[in-house]
Amino acid sequence: MSFRTYSDYRDQHHFHSNANAQSSMWSNIDLIAQIADLKQDNYRLTLALSTLMELLVEKGIVEQDDISRKALELDQFLELTDE
């Protein structure tokens, strides 16, 4: 016997759960999907930033030391403002 949907399967096998449990499950699935999307967005932004920094160094507009120094300055500033 084949089933076209999960609902068909559930009904045939008497898997009746309450609406709150199903809603919670779908909320969790949605949250996991949103986290996966954020990870993908973060990867793309990191790649774009890395690409821009590399091009600036290759073209002689900035030096790697300039980037490292500024990153350290910003990191120290952020640590001070977090306290």
C-alpha positions as CSV (number, residue, x, y, z in Angstrom):
1,M,0.0,0.0,0.0
2,S,1.4,3.4,-0.9
3,F,0.7,6.7,0.7
4,R,0.6,10.0,-1.1
5,T,1.2,12.2,1.9
6,Y,2.4,12.0,5.5
7,S,-1.2,12.6,6.6
8,D,-2.4,9.6,4.7
9,Y,0.3,7.5,6.4
10,R,-0.5,8.9,9.8
11,D,-4.2,8.4,9.4
12,Q,-3.7,4.8,8.3
13,H,-1.4,4.0,11.2
14,H,-3.4,6.0,13.8
15,F,-0.6,8.4,14.5
16,H,-2.7,11.2,15.9
17,S,-0.8,13.8,17.9
18,N,-2.2,17.0,19.3
19,A,-2.0,20.2,17.3
20,N,0.3,21.9,19.8
21,A,2.9,19.1,19.4
22,Q,2.8,19.4,15.6
23,S,2.9,23.2,15.8
24,S,6.0,23.0,18.1
25,M,7.7,20.6,15.7
26,W,7.1,22.8,12.7
27,S,8.3,25.8,14.7
28,N,11.5,23.9,15.5
29,I,12.0,22.9,11.8
30,D,11.4,26.5,10.8
31,L,14.0,27.8,13.3
32,I,16.6,25.2,12.1
33,A,16.0,26.3,8.5
34,Q,16.4,30.0,9.5
35,I,19.7,29.2,11.2
36,A,20.9,27.3,8.1
37,D,20.0,30.4,6.0
38,L,21.9,32.7,8.4
39,K,25.0,30.4,8.2
40,Q,24.8,30.6,4.4
41,D,24.4,34.4,4.5
42,N,27.4,34.6,6.9
43,Y,29.5,32.5,4.6
44,R,28.7,34.7,1.6
45,L,29.4,37.9,3.4
46,T,32.7,36.6,4.8
47,L,33.7,35.4,1.3
48,A,32.8,38.9,-0.2
49,L,34.8,40.7,2.5
50,S,37.8,38.4,2.1
51,T,37.7,38.9,-1.6
52,L,37.6,42.7,-1.3
53,M,40.5,42.7,1.2
54,E,42.6,40.5,-1.1
55,L,42.0,42.7,-4.1
56,L,42.9,45.8,-2.1
57,V,46.2,44.2,-1.1
58,E,46.9,42.9,-4.6
59,K,46.3,46.3,-6.2
60,G,48.6,48.0,-3.6
61,I,45.8,50.2,-2.2
62,V,46.4,48.8,1.4
63,E,48.9,46.5,2.9
64,Q,48.2,43.3,4.9
65,D,49.7,44.9,8.0
66,D,47.2,47.8,7.6
67,I,44.3,45.3,7.7
68,S,45.7,43.4,10.6
69,R,46.4,46.6,12.6
70,K,42.9,48.0,12.0
71,A,41.3,44.6,12.9
72,L,43.2,44.6,16.2
73,E,42.1,48.2,16.9
74,L,38.4,47.5,16.2
75,D,38.6,44.3,18.2
76,Q,40.0,46.2,21.2
77,F,37.3,48.9,20.8
78,L,34.6,46.3,20.8
79,E,35.9,44.7,23.9
80,L,35.9,48.0,25.7
81,T,32.3,48.8,24.7
82,D,31.1,45.3,25.7
83,E,32.1,45.8,29.3
